[in-house]
Amino acid sequence: MNASKIEEGKIYEVKVGKNTTAMRVAKIEHRINGQIVFDCMNVKTNKRATVSDAKRFVREIKAKDETAKKSKTEKPVVETKLANEKLSGLNAAYKILVEEARPMKVKEITELAIQRGYCDLPGATPSATISSAIQREIKVKQEASRFVKIDKGMFAAR
């Protein structure tokens, strides 16, 4: 992509190694030696990256791509597309916490999710599976996480 077509604030698909990822251009820097450097933010992980080659920009991601336009403050909507489609354990846990609107123990969240038919957790310890998934999201996404840890084994929706 041509460097002159890249604009601050817009989201682009950027090549990172063999893969591509969505990046928002935070700042465009024109250096003394004539080089143009793009200070970007990974849309999914919120990590900063410096892109020094405009050829790594594949294409602009338009507003119709909702995953790229979601802000950190928006609460994601957890809905099924079909009435009989099951949610993941993590999305079911979030849906339960939003519906109940109170902090809950993982065991209670798991029981309600299975009871209401939101998900199928066939393993031996479904509450441990959900607890692990919630804690992993909190650790990875930090402030952008949908969950808040209140106490040991107790979580709430943001």
Phi and psi in radians as a Rosetta constraint file:
Dihedral C 1 N 2 CA 2 C 2 CIRCULARHARMONIC -1.295 0.35
Dihedral N 2 CA 2 C 2 N 3 CIRCULARHARMONIC 2.329 0.35
Dihedral C 2 N 3 CA 3 C 3 CIRCULARHARMONIC -1.033 0.35
Dihedral N 3 CA 3 C 3 N 4 CIRCULARHARMONIC -0.539 0.35
Dihedral C 3 N 4 CA 4 C 4 CIRCULARHARMONIC -1.245 0.35
Dihedral N 4 CA 4 C 4 N 5 CIRCULARHARMONIC -0.307 0.35
Dihedral C 4 N 5 CA 5 C 5 CIRCULARHARMONIC -1.575 0.35
Dihedral N 5 CA 5 C 5 N 6 CIRCULARHARMONIC -0.174 0.35
Dihedral C 5 N 6 CA 6 C 6 CIRCULARHARMONIC -1.511 0.35
Dihedral N 6 CA 6 C 6 N 7 CIRCULARHARMONIC 2.250 0.35
Dihedral C 6 N 7 CA 7 C 7 CIRCULARHARMONIC -2.130 0.35
Dihedral N 7 CA 7 C 7 N 8 CIRCULARHARMONIC 2.624 0.35
Dihedral C 7 N 8 CA 8 C 8 CIRCULARHARMONIC -1.146 0.35
Dihedral N 8 CA 8 C 8 N 9 CIRCULARHARMONIC 2.506 0.35
Dihedral C 8 N 9 CA 9 C 9 CIRCULARHARMONIC 1.516 0.35
Dihedral N 9 CA 9 C 9 N 10 CIRCULARHARMONIC -0.264 0.35
Dihedral C 9 N 10 CA 10 C 10 CIRCULARHARMONIC -1.579 0.35
Dihedral N 10 CA 10 C 10 N 11 CIRCULARHARMONIC 2.770 0.35
Dihedral C 10 N 11 CA 11 C 11 CIRCULARHARMONIC -1.852 0.35
Dihedral N 11 CA 11 C 11 N 12 CIRCULARHARMONIC 2.344 0.35
Dihedral C 11 N 12 CA 12 C 12 CIRCULARHARMONIC -2.274 0.35
Dihedral N 12 CA 12 C 12 N 13 CIRCULARHARMONIC 2.692 0.35
Dihedral C 12 N 13 CA 13 C 13 CIRCULARHARMONIC -1.502 0.35
Dihedral N 13 CA 13 C 13 N 14 CIRCULARHARMONIC 2.138 0.35
Dihedral C 13 N 14 CA 14 C 14 CIRCULARHARMONIC -2.123 0.35
Dihedral N 14 CA 14 C 14 N 15 CIRCULARHARMONIC 2.359 0.35
Dihedral C 14 N 15 CA 15 C 15 CIRCULARHARMONIC -1.317 0.35
Dihedral N 15 CA 15 C 15 N 16 CIRCULARHARMONIC 2.233 0.35
Dihedral C 15 N 16 CA 16 C 16 CIRCULARHARMONIC -2.248 0.35
Dihedral N 16 CA 16 C 16 N 17 CIRCULARHARMONIC 1.780 0.35
Dihedral C 16 N 17 CA 17 C 17 CIRCULARHARMONIC 1.188 0.35
Dihedral N 17 CA 17 C 17 N 18 CIRCULARHARMONIC -2.211 0.35
Dihedral C 17 N 18 CA 18 C 18 CIRCULARHARMONIC -1.579 0.35
Dihedral N 18 CA 18 C 18 N 19 CIRCULARHARMONIC -0.175 0.35
Dihedral C 18 N 19 CA 19 C 19 CIRCULARHARMONIC -1.796 0.35
Dihedral N 19 CA 19 C 19 N 20 CIRCULARHARMONIC 2.988 0.35
Dihedral C 19 N 20 CA 20 C 20 CIRCULARHARMONIC -2.174 0.35
Dihedral N 20 CA 20 C 20 N 21 CIRCULARHARMONIC 2.660 0.35
Dihedral C 20 N 21 CA 21 C 21 CIRCULARHARMONIC -2.539 0.35
Dihedral N 21 CA 21 C 21 N 22 CIRCULARHARMONIC 2.759 0.35
Dihedral C 21 N 22 CA 22 C 22 CIRCULARHARMONIC -1.441 0.35
Dihedral N 22 CA 22 C 22 N 23 CIRCULARHARMONIC 2.213 0.35
Dihedral C 22 N 23 CA 23 C 23 CIRCULARHARMONIC -2.294 0.35
Dihedral N 23 CA 23 C 23 N 24 CIRCULARHARMONIC 2.401 0.35
Dihedral C 23 N 24 CA 24 C 24 CIRCULARHARMONIC -1.700 0.35
Dihedral N 24 CA 24 C 24 N 25 CIRCULARHARMONIC 2.262 0.35
Dihedral C 24 N 25 CA 25 C 25 CIRCULARHARMONIC -1.403 0.35
Dihedral N 25 CA 25 C 25 N 26 CIRCULARHARMONIC 1.994 0.35
Dihedral C 25 N 26 CA 26 C 26 CIRCULARHARMONIC -1.499 0.35
Dihedral N 26 CA 26 C 26 N 27 CIRCULARHARMONIC -0.682 0.35
Dihedral C 26 N 27 CA 27 C 27 CIRCULARHARMONIC -2.693 0.35
Dihedral N 27 CA 27 C 27 N 28 CIRCULARHARMONIC 2.467 0.35
Dihedral C 27 N 28 CA 28 C 28 CIRCULARHARMONIC -1.935 0.35
Dihedral N 28 CA 28 C 28 N 29 CIRCULARHARMONIC 2.148 0.35
Dihedral C 28 N 29 CA 29 C 29 CIRCULARHARMONIC -1.931 0.35
Dihedral N 29 CA 29 C 29 N 30 CIRCULARHARMONIC 2.260 0.35
Dihedral C 29 N 30 CA 30 C 30 CIRCULARHARMONIC -1.808 0.35
Dihedral N 30 CA 30 C 30 N 31 CIRCULARHARMONIC 1.940 0.35
Dihedral C 30 N 31 CA 31 C 31 CIRCULARHARMONIC -1.461 0.35
Dihedral N 31 CA 31 C 31 N 32 CIRCULARHARMONIC 2.867 0.35
Dihedral C 31 N 32 CA 32 C 32 CIRCULARHARMONIC -1.033 0.35
Dihedral N 32 CA 32 C 32 N 33 CIRCULARHARMONIC -0.648 0.35
Dihedral C 32 N 33 CA 33 C 33 CIRCULARHARMONIC -1.373 0.35
Dihedral N 33 CA 33 C 33 N 34 CIRCULARHARMONIC 0.102 0.35
Dihedral C 33 N 34 CA 34 C 34 CIRCULARHARMONIC 1.602 0.35
Dihedral N 34 CA 34 C 34 N 35 CIRCULARHARMONIC -0.089 0.35
Dihedral C 34 N 35 CA 35 C 35 CIRCULARHARMONIC -1.302 0.35
Dihedral N 35 CA 35 C 35 N 36 CIRCULARHARMONIC 2.468 0.35
Dihedral C 35 N 36 CA 36 C 36 CIRCULARHARMONIC -1.839 0.35
Dihedral N 36 CA 36 C 36 N 37 CIRCULARHARMONIC 2.237 0.35
Dihedral C 36 N 37 CA 37 C 37 CIRCULARHARMONIC -2.146 0.35
Dihedral N 37 CA 37 C 37 N 38 CIRCULARHARMONIC 2.415 0.35
Dihedral C 37 N 38 CA 38 C 38 CIRCULARHARMONIC -1.937 0.35
Dihedral N 38 CA 38 C 38 N 39 CIRCULARHARMONIC 2.106 0.35
Dihedral C 38 N 39 CA 39 C 39 CIRCULARHARMONIC -1.581 0.35
Dihedral N 39 CA 39 C 39 N 40 CIRCULARHARMONIC 2.010 0.35
Dihedral C 39 N 40 CA 40 C 40 CIRCULARHARMONIC -2.096 0.35
Dihedral N 40 CA 40 C 40 N 41 CIRCULARHARMONIC 2.866 0.35
Dihedral C 40 N 41 CA 41 C 41 CIRCULARHARMONIC -2.223 0.35
Dihedral N 41 CA 41 C 41 N 42 CIRCULARHARMONIC 2.182 0.35
Dihedral C 41 N 42 CA 42 C 42 CIRCULARHARMONIC -1.161 0.35
Dihedral N 42 CA 42 C 42 N 43 CIRCULARHARMONIC 2.188 0.35
Dihedral C 42 N 43 CA 43 C 43 CIRCULARHARMONIC -1.134 0.35
Dihedral N 43 CA 43 C 43 N 44 CIRCULARHARMONIC -0.642 0.35
Dihedral C 43 N 44 CA 44 C 44 CIRCULARHARMONIC -1.390 0.35
Dihedral N 44 CA 44 C 44 N 45 CIRCULARHARMONIC -0.747 0.35
Dihedral C 44 N 45 CA 45 C 45 CIRCULARHARMONIC -1.807 0.35
Dihedral N 45 CA 45 C 45 N 46 CIRCULARHARMONIC -0.171 0.35
Dihedral C 45 N 46 CA 46 C 46 CIRCULARHARMONIC 1.040 0.35
Dihedral N 46 CA 46 C 46 N 47 CIRCULARHARMONIC 0.499 0.35
Dihedral C 46 N 47 CA 47 C 47 CIRCULARHARMONIC -1.693 0.35
Dihedral N 47 CA 47 C 47 N 48 CIRCULARHARMONIC 2.522 0.35
Dihedral C 47 N 48 CA 48 C 48 CIRCULARHARMONIC -1.440 0.35
Dihedral N 48 CA 48 C 48 N 49 CIRCULARHARMONIC 2.585 0.35
Dihedral C 48 N 49 CA 49 C 49 CIRCULARHARMONIC -2.588 0.35
Dihedral N 49 CA 49 C 49 N 50 CIRCULARHARMONIC 2.524 0.35
Dihedral C 49 N 50 CA 50 C 50 CIRCULARHARMONIC -1.824 0.35
Dihedral N 50 CA 50 C 50 N 51 CIRCULARHARMONIC 2.176 0.35
Dihedral C 50 N 51 CA 51 C 51 CIRCULARHARMONIC -1.939 0.35
Dihedral N 51 CA 51 C 51 N 52 CIRCULARHARMONIC 2.085 0.35
Dihedral C 51 N 52 CA 52 C 52 CIRCULARHARMONIC -1.793 0.35
Dihedral N 52 CA 52 C 52 N 53 CIRCULARHARMONIC -0.085 0.35
Dihedral C 52 N 53 CA 53 C 53 CIRCULARHARMONIC -2.143 0.35
Dihedral N 53 CA 53 C 53 N 54 CIRCULARHARMONIC 2.038 0.35
Dihedral C 53 N 54 CA 54 C 54 CIRCULARHARMONIC -1.127 0.35
Dihedral N 54 CA 54 C 54 N 55 CIRCULARHARMONIC -0.347 0.35
Dihedral C 54 N 55 CA 55 C 55 CIRCULARHARMONIC -1.175 0.35
Dihedral N 55 CA 55 C 55 N 56 CIRCULARHARMONIC -0.314 0.35
Dihedral C 55 N 56 CA 56 C 56 CIRCULARHARMONIC -1.300 0.35
Dihedral N 56 CA 56 C 56 N 57 CIRCULARHARMONIC -0.303 0.35
Dihedral C 56 N 57 CA 57 C 57 CIRCULARHARMONIC -1.374 0.35
Dihedral N 57 CA 57 C 57 N 58 CIRCULARHARMONIC 2.074 0.35
Dihedral C 57 N 58 CA 58 C 58 CIRCULARHARMONIC -1.497 0.35
Dihedral N 58 CA 58 C 58 N 59 CIRCULARHARMONIC -0.933 0.35
Dihedral C 58 N 59 CA 59 C 59 CIRCULARHARMONIC -2.839 0.35
Dihedral N 59 CA 59 C 59 N 60 CIRCULARHARMONIC 2.836 0.35
Dihedral C 59 N 60 CA 60 C 60 CIRCULARHARMONIC -1.450 0.35
Dihedral N 60 CA 60 C 60 N 61 CIRCULARHARMONIC 2.449 0.35
Dihedral C 60 N 61 CA 61 C 61 CIRCULARHARMONIC -1.683 0.35
Dihedral N 61 CA 61 C 61 N 62 CIRCULARHARMONIC 2.076 0.35
Dihedral C 61 N 62 CA 62 C 62 CIRCULARHARMONIC -1.327 0.35
Dihedral N 62 CA 62 C 62 N 63 CIRCULARHARMONIC 2.963 0.35
Dihedral C 62 N 63 CA 63 C 63 CIRCULARHARMONIC -1.103 0.35
Dihedral N 63 CA 63 C 63 N 64 CIRCULARHARMONIC -0.384 0.35
Dihedral C 63 N 64 CA 64 C 64 CIRCULARHARMONIC -1.202 0.35
Dihedral N 64 CA 64 C 64 N 65 CIRCULARHARMONIC -0.318 0.35
Dihedral C 64 N 65 CA 65 C 65 CIRCULARHARMONIC -1.428 0.35
Dihedral N 65 CA 65 C 65 N 66 CIRCULARHARMONIC 1.671 0.35
Dihedral C 65 N 66 CA 66 C 66 CIRCULARHARMONIC -1.148 0.35
Dihedral N 66 CA 66 C 66 N 67 CIRCULARHARMONIC -0.568 0.35
Dihedral C 66 N 67 CA 67 C 67 CIRCULARHARMONIC -1.130 0.35
Dihedral N 67 CA 67 C 67 N 68 CIRCULARHARMONIC -0.537 0.35
Dihedral C 67 N 68 CA 68 C 68 CIRCULARHARMONIC -1.407 0.35
Dihedral N 68 CA 68 C 68 N 69 CIRCULARHARMONIC -0.510 0.35
Dihedral C 68 N 69 CA 69 C 69 CIRCULARHARMONIC -1.539 0.35
Dihedral N 69 CA 69 C 69 N 70 CIRCULARHARMONIC -0.179 0.35
Dihedral C 69 N 70 CA 70 C 70 CIRCULARHARMONIC -1.104 0.35
Dihedral N 70 CA 70 C 70 N 71 CIRCULARHARMONIC 2.336 0.35
Dihedral C 70 N 71 CA 71 C 71 CIRCULARHARMONIC -1.591 0.35
Dihedral N 71 CA 71 C 71 N 72 CIRCULARHARMONIC 2.885 0.35
Dihedral C 71 N 72 CA 72 C 72 CIRCULARHARMONIC -1.162 0.35
Dihedral N 72 CA 72 C 72 N 73 CIRCULARHARMONIC -0.458 0.35
Dihedral C 72 N 73 CA 73 C 73 CIRCULARHARMONIC -1.464 0.35
Dihedral N 73 CA 73 C 73 N 74 CIRCULARHARMONIC -0.331 0.35
Dihedral C 73 N 74 CA 74 C 74 CIRCULARHARMONIC -1.235 0.35
Dihedral N 74 CA 74 C 74 N 75 CIRCULARHARMONIC 2.410 0.35
Dihedral C 74 N 75 CA 75 C 75 CIRCULARHARMONIC -1.504 0.35
Dihedral N 75 CA 75 C 75 N 76 CIRCULARHARMONIC 2.256 0.35
Dihedral C 75 N 76 CA 76 C 76 CIRCULARHARMONIC -1.185 0.35
Dihedral N 76 CA 76 C 76 N 77 CIRCULARHARMONIC 2.494 0.35
Dihedral C 76 N 77 CA 77 C 77 CIRCULARHARMONIC -1.579 0.35
Dihedral N 77 CA 77 C 77 N 78 CIRCULARHARMONIC 2.203 0.35
Dihedral C 77 N 78 CA 78 C 78 CIRCULARHARMONIC -1.843 0.35
Dihedral N 78 CA 78 C 78 N 79 CIRCULARHARMONIC 1.825 0.35
Dihedral C 78 N 79 CA 79 C 79 CIRCULARHARMONIC -2.382 0.35
Dihedral N 79 CA 79 C 79 N 80 CIRCULARHARMONIC 2.650 0.35
Dihedral C 79 N 80 CA 80 C 80 CIRCULARHARMONIC -1.615 0.35
Dihedral N 80 CA 80 C 80 N 81 CIRCULARHARMONIC 2.592 0.35
Dihedral C 80 N 81 CA 81 C 81 CIRCULARHARMONIC -1.337 0.35
Dihedral N 81 CA 81 C 81 N 82 CIRCULARHARMONIC -0.661 0.35
Dihedral C 81 N 82 CA 82 C 82 CIRCULARHARMONIC -2.059 0.35
Dihedral N 82 CA 82 C 82 N 83 CIRCULARHARMONIC 2.620 0.35
Dihedral C 82 N 83 CA 83 C 83 CIRCULARHARMONIC -1.067 0.35
Dihedral N 83 CA 83 C 83 N 84 CIRCULARHARMONIC -0.574 0.35
Dihedral C 83 N 84 CA 84 C 84 CIRCULARHARMONIC -1.648 0.35
Dihedral N 84 CA 84 C 84 N 85 CIRCULARHARMONIC 0.034 0.35
Dihedral C 84 N 85 CA 85 C 85 CIRCULARHARMONIC -1.389 0.35
Dihedral N 85 CA 85 C 85 N 86 CIRCULARHARMONIC 2.311 0.35
Dihedral C 85 N 86 CA 86 C 86 CIRCULARHARMONIC -1.546 0.35
Dihedral N 86 CA 86 C 86 N 87 CIRCULARHARMONIC 2.628 0.35
Dihedral C 86 N 87 CA 87 C 87 CIRCULARHARMONIC -1.553 0.35
Dihedral N 87 CA 87 C 87 N 88 CIRCULARHARMONIC 2.859 0.35
Dihedral C 87 N 88 CA 88 C 88 CIRCULARHARMONIC -1.238 0.35
Dihedral N 88 CA 88 C 88 N 89 CIRCULARHARMONIC 2.834 0.35
Dihedral C 88 N 89 CA 89 C 89 CIRCULARHARMONIC -1.028 0.35
Dihedral N 89 CA 89 C 89 N 90 CIRCULARHARMONIC -0.671 0.35
Dihedral C 89 N 90 CA 90 C 90 CIRCULARHARMONIC -1.174 0.35
Dihedral N 90 CA 90 C 90 N 91 CIRCULARHARMONIC -0.799 0.35
Dihedral C 90 N 91 CA 91 C 91 CIRCULARHARMONIC -1.180 0.35
Dihedral N 91 CA 91 C 91 N 92 CIRCULARHARMONIC -0.615 0.35
Dihedral C 91 N 92 CA 92 C 92 CIRCULARHARMONIC -1.130 0.35
Dihedral N 92 CA 92 C 92 N 93 CIRCULARHARMONIC -0.712 0.35
Dihedral C 92 N 93 CA 93 C 93 CIRCULARHARMONIC -1.092 0.35
Dihedral N 93 CA 93 C 93 N 94 CIRCULARHARMONIC -0.758 0.35
Dihedral C 93 N 94 CA 94 C 94 CIRCULARHARMONIC -1.092 0.35
Dihedral N 94 CA 94 C 94 N 95 CIRCULARHARMONIC -0.757 0.35
Dihedral C 94 N 95 CA 95 C 95 CIRCULARHARMONIC -1.076 0.35
Dihedral N 95 CA 95 C 95 N 96 CIRCULARHARMONIC -0.727 0.35
Dihedral C 95 N 96 CA 96 C 96 CIRCULARHARMONIC -1.083 0.35
Dihedral N 96 CA 96 C 96 N 97 CIRCULARHARMONIC -0.814 0.35
Dihedral C 96 N 97 CA 97 C 97 CIRCULARHARMONIC -1.118 0.35
Dihedral N 97 CA 97 C 97 N 98 CIRCULARHARMONIC -0.636 0.35
Dihedral C 97 N 98 CA 98 C 98 CIRCULARHARMONIC -1.197 0.35
Dihedral N 98 CA 98 C 98 N 99 CIRCULARHARMONIC -0.776 0.35
Dihedral C 98 N 99 CA 99 C 99 CIRCULARHARMONIC -1.116 0.35
Dihedral N 99 CA 99 C 99 N 100 CIRCULARHARMONIC -0.752 0.35
Dihedral C 99 N 100 CA 100 C 100 CIRCULARHARMONIC -1.371 0.35
Dihedral N 100 CA 100 C 100 N 101 CIRCULARHARMONIC -0.455 0.35
Dihedral C 100 N 101 CA 101 C 101 CIRCULARHARMONIC 0.946 0.35
Dihedral N 101 CA 101 C 101 N 102 CIRCULARHARMONIC 0.733 0.35
Dihedral C 101 N 102 CA 102 C 102 CIRCULARHARMONIC -2.734 0.35
Dihedral N 102 CA 102 C 102 N 103 CIRCULARHARMONIC 2.721 0.35
Dihedral C 102 N 103 CA 103 C 103 CIRCULARHARMONIC -1.125 0.35
Dihedral N 103 CA 103 C 103 N 104 CIRCULARHARMONIC 2.496 0.35
Dihedral C 103 N 104 CA 104 C 104 CIRCULARHARMONIC -2.451 0.35
Dihedral N 104 CA 104 C 104 N 105 CIRCULARHARMONIC 2.700 0.35
Dihedral C 104 N 105 CA 105 C 105 CIRCULARHARMONIC -1.305 0.35
Dihedral N 105 CA 105 C 105 N 106 CIRCULARHARMONIC 2.615 0.35
Dihedral C 105 N 106 CA 106 C 106 CIRCULARHARMONIC -1.049 0.35
Dihedral N 106 CA 106 C 106 N 107 CIRCULARHARMONIC -0.691 0.35
Dihedral C 106 N 107 CA 107 C 107 CIRCULARHARMONIC -1.068 0.35
Dihedral N 107 CA 107 C 107 N 108 CIRCULARHARMONIC -0.731 0.35
Dihedral C 107 N 108 CA 108 C 108 CIRCULARHARMONIC -1.180 0.35
Dihedral N 108 CA 108 C 108 N 109 CIRCULARHARMONIC -0.712 0.35
Dihedral C 108 N 109 CA 109 C 109 CIRCULARHARMONIC -1.040 0.35
Dihedral N 109 CA 109 C 109 N 110 CIRCULARHARMONIC -0.823 0.35
Dihedral C 109 N 110 CA 110 C 110 CIRCULARHARMONIC -1.088 0.35
Dihedral N 110 CA 110 C 110 N 111 CIRCULARHARMONIC -0.806 0.35
Dihedral C 110 N 111 CA 111 C 111 CIRCULARHARMONIC -1.054 0.35
Dihedral N 111 CA 111 C 111 N 112 CIRCULARHARMONIC -0.778 0.35
Dihedral C 111 N 112 CA 112 C 112 CIRCULARHARMONIC -1.163 0.35
Dihedral N 112 CA 112 C 112 N 113 CIRCULARHARMONIC -0.686 0.35
Dihedral C 112 N 113 CA 113 C 113 CIRCULARHARMONIC -1.097 0.35
Dihedral N 113 CA 113 C 113 N 114 CIRCULARHARMONIC -0.740 0.35
Dihedral C 113 N 114 CA 114 C 114 CIRCULARHARMONIC -1.255 0.35
Dihedral N 114 CA 114 C 114 N 115 CIRCULARHARMONIC -0.751 0.35
Dihedral C 114 N 115 CA 115 C 115 CIRCULARHARMONIC -1.058 0.35
Dihedral N 115 CA 115 C 115 N 116 CIRCULARHARMONIC -0.720 0.35
Dihedral C 115 N 116 CA 116 C 116 CIRCULARHARMONIC -1.437 0.35
Dihedral N 116 CA 116 C 116 N 117 CIRCULARHARMONIC -0.057 0.35
Dihedral C 116 N 117 CA 117 C 117 CIRCULARHARMONIC 1.321 0.35
Dihedral N 117 CA 117 C 117 N 118 CIRCULARHARMONIC 0.412 0.35
Dihedral C 117 N 118 CA 118 C 118 CIRCULARHARMONIC -1.297 0.35
Dihedral N 118 CA 118 C 118 N 119 CIRCULARHARMONIC -0.540 0.35
Dihedral C 118 N 119 CA 119 C 119 CIRCULARHARMONIC -2.638 0.35
Dihedral N 119 CA 119 C 119 N 120 CIRCULARHARMONIC 2.850 0.35
Dihedral C 119 N 120 CA 120 C 120 CIRCULARHARMONIC -2.003 0.35
Dihedral N 120 CA 120 C 120 N 121 CIRCULARHARMONIC 2.154 0.35
Dihedral C 120 N 121 CA 121 C 121 CIRCULARHARMONIC -2.147 0.35
Dihedral N 121 CA 121 C 121 N 122 CIRCULARHARMONIC 1.595 0.35
Dihedral C 121 N 122 CA 122 C 122 CIRCULARHARMONIC -1.345 0.35
Dihedral N 122 CA 122 C 122 N 123 CIRCULARHARMONIC -0.163 0.35
Dihedral C 122 N 123 CA 123 C 123 CIRCULARHARMONIC -1.188 0.35
Dihedral N 123 CA 123 C 123 N 124 CIRCULARHARMONIC 3.038 0.35
Dihedral C 123 N 124 CA 124 C 124 CIRCULARHARMONIC -1.273 0.35
Dihedral N 124 CA 124 C 124 N 125 CIRCULARHARMONIC -0.525 0.35
Dihedral C 124 N 125 CA 125 C 125 CIRCULARHARMONIC -2.270 0.35
Dihedral N 125 CA 125 C 125 N 126 CIRCULARHARMONIC 1.303 0.35
Dihedral C 125 N 126 CA 126 C 126 CIRCULARHARMONIC -1.095 0.35
Dihedral N 126 CA 126 C 126 N 127 CIRCULARHARMONIC -0.583 0.35
Dihedral C 126 N 127 CA 127 C 127 CIRCULARHARMONIC -1.194 0.35
Dihedral N 127 CA 127 C 127 N 128 CIRCULARHARMONIC -0.580 0.35
Dihedral C 127 N 128 CA 128 C 128 CIRCULARHARMONIC -1.189 0.35
Dihedral N 128 CA 128 C 128 N 129 CIRCULARHARMONIC -0.644 0.35
Dihedral C 128 N 129 CA 129 C 129 CIRCULARHARMONIC -1.098 0.35
Dihedral N 129 CA 129 C 129 N 130 CIRCULARHARMONIC -0.816 0.35
Dihedral C 129 N 130 CA 130 C 130 CIRCULARHARMONIC -1.172 0.35
Dihedral N 130 CA 130 C 130 N 131 CIRCULARHARMONIC -0.743 0.35
Dihedral C 130 N 131 CA 131 C 131 CIRCULARHARMONIC -1.035 0.35
Dihedral N 131 CA 131 C 131 N 132 CIRCULARHARMONIC -0.789 0.35
Dihedral C 131 N 132 CA 132 C 132 CIRCULARHARMONIC -1.083 0.35
Dihedral N 132 CA 132 C 132 N 133 CIRCULARHARMONIC -0.747 0.35
Dihedral C 132 N 133 CA 133 C 133 CIRCULARHARMONIC -1.142 0.35
Dihedral N 133 CA 133 C 133 N 134 CIRCULARHARMONIC -0.723 0.35
Dihedral C 133 N 134 CA 134 C 134 CIRCULARHARMONIC -1.125 0.35
Dihedral N 134 CA 134 C 134 N 135 CIRCULARHARMONIC -0.813 0.35
Dihedral C 134 N 135 CA 135 C 135 CIRCULARHARMONIC -1.120 0.35
Dihedral N 135 CA 135 C 135 N 136 CIRCULARHARMONIC -0.633 0.35
Dihedral C 135 N 136 CA 136 C 136 CIRCULARHARMONIC -1.146 0.35
Dihedral N 136 CA 136 C 136 N 137 CIRCULARHARMONIC -0.723 0.35
Dihedral C 136 N 137 CA 137 C 137 CIRCULARHARMONIC -1.110 0.35
Dihedral N 137 CA 137 C 137 N 138 CIRCULARHARMONIC -0.733 0.35
Dihedral C 137 N 138 CA 138 C 138 CIRCULARHARMONIC -1.078 0.35
Dihedral N 138 CA 138 C 138 N 139 CIRCULARHARMONIC -0.752 0.35
Dihedral C 138 N 139 CA 139 C 139 CIRCULARHARMONIC -1.187 0.35
Dihedral N 139 CA 139 C 139 N 140 CIRCULARHARMONIC -0.748 0.35
Dihedral C 139 N 140 CA 140 C 140 CIRCULARHARMONIC -1.332 0.35
Dihedral N 140 CA 140 C 140 N 141 CIRCULARHARMONIC -0.831 0.35
Dihedral C 140 N 141 CA 141 C 141 CIRCULARHARMONIC -1.576 0.35
Dihedral N 141 CA 141 C 141 N 142 CIRCULARHARMONIC -0.273 0.35
Dihedral C 141 N 142 CA 142 C 142 CIRCULARHARMONIC 0.896 0.35
Dihedral N 142 CA 142 C 142 N 143 CIRCULARHARMONIC -1.992 0.35
Dihedral C 142 N 143 CA 143 C 143 CIRCULARHARMONIC -1.201 0.35
Dihedral N 143 CA 143 C 143 N 144 CIRCULARHARMONIC -0.364 0.35
Dihedral C 143 N 144 CA 144 C 144 CIRCULARHARMONIC -1.497 0.35
Dihedral N 144 CA 144 C 144 N 145 CIRCULARHARMONIC -0.059 0.35
Dihedral C 144 N 145 CA 145 C 145 CIRCULARHARMONIC -1.146 0.35
Dihedral N 145 CA 145 C 145 N 146 CIRCULARHARMONIC 2.607 0.35
Dihedral C 145 N 146 CA 146 C 146 CIRCULARHARMONIC -1.399 0.35
Dihedral N 146 CA 146 C 146 N 147 CIRCULARHARMONIC -0.208 0.35
Dihedral C 146 N 147 CA 147 C 147 CIRCULARHARMONIC -2.034 0.35
Dihedral N 147 CA 147 C 147 N 148 CIRCULARHARMONIC 2.705 0.35
Dihedral C 147 N 148 CA 148 C 148 CIRCULARHARMONIC -2.272 0.35
Dihedral N 148 CA 148 C 148 N 149 CIRCULARHARMONIC 2.325 0.35
Dihedral C 148 N 149 CA 149 C 149 CIRCULARHARMONIC -1.489 0.35
Dihedral N 149 CA 149 C 149 N 150 CIRCULARHARMONIC 2.125 0.35
Dihedral C 149 N 150 CA 150 C 150 CIRCULARHARMONIC -1.618 0.35
Dihedral N 150 CA 150 C 150 N 151 CIRCULARHARMONIC -0.800 0.35
Dihedral C 150 N 151 CA 151 C 151 CIRCULARHARMONIC -2.715 0.35
Dihedral N 151 CA 151 C 151 N 152 CIRCULARHARMONIC -3.133 0.35
Dihedral C 151 N 152 CA 152 C 152 CIRCULARHARMONIC -1.063 0.35
Dihedral N 152 CA 152 C 152 N 153 CIRCULARHARMONIC 2.053 0.35
Dihedral C 152 N 153 CA 153 C 153 CIRCULARHARMONIC 1.319 0.35
Dihedral N 153 CA 153 C 153 N 154 CIRCULARHARMONIC 0.135 0.35
Dihedral C 153 N 154 CA 154 C 154 CIRCULARHARMONIC -2.138 0.35
Dihedral N 154 CA 154 C 154 N 155 CIRCULARHARMONIC 2.275 0.35
Dihedral C 154 N 155 CA 155 C 155 CIRCULARHARMONIC -2.334 0.35
Dihedral N 155 CA 155 C 155 N 156 CIRCULARHARMONIC 2.817 0.35
Dihedral C 155 N 156 CA 156 C 156 CIRCULARHARMONIC -2.416 0.35
Dihedral N 156 CA 156 C 156 N 157 CIRCULARHARMONIC 2.785 0.35
Dihedral C 156 N 157 CA 157 C 157 CIRCULARHARMONIC -1.472 0.35
Dihedral N 157 CA 157 C 157 N 158 CIRCULARHARMONIC 2.511 0.35
